[in-house]
């Protein structure tokens, strides 16, 4: 059974980039959101297995959104993908339940490695 993926980023270019780079995975993209409020609606309705989440977004930032996702669906595997390059933000996100953290810009190789680790695949 395919795992359900939700892509959350205020940049439509970044959402498309993530989507294109993960086509080799057995993932069903159940939605895309441009802010945390929209993301939480989709999480409540669809209960995605995996979420990619930006930190800097309008309406609700990624850290606040992450906290709410963990309350609604604590089994979700959340991968933070952000342009913020400070390590403290990454540590805070991991402390609040994120399973992985990447800095933008991401390339396909880094994204695939991070998803292999997140989903515990061996790359085959």
Buried (B, 14 or more C-beta within 10 A) or exposed (E): EEBBBBBBBBBEEBBEBBBEBBEEBEBEBBBBBBBBBBBBEBBEEBBBBBBBBBBBBEBBBBBBBBBBBBEEBEEBBBBBBBEBEEEEBBEBBBEBBBBBBBBBEBEEEBBBEBBBEBBEEEEE
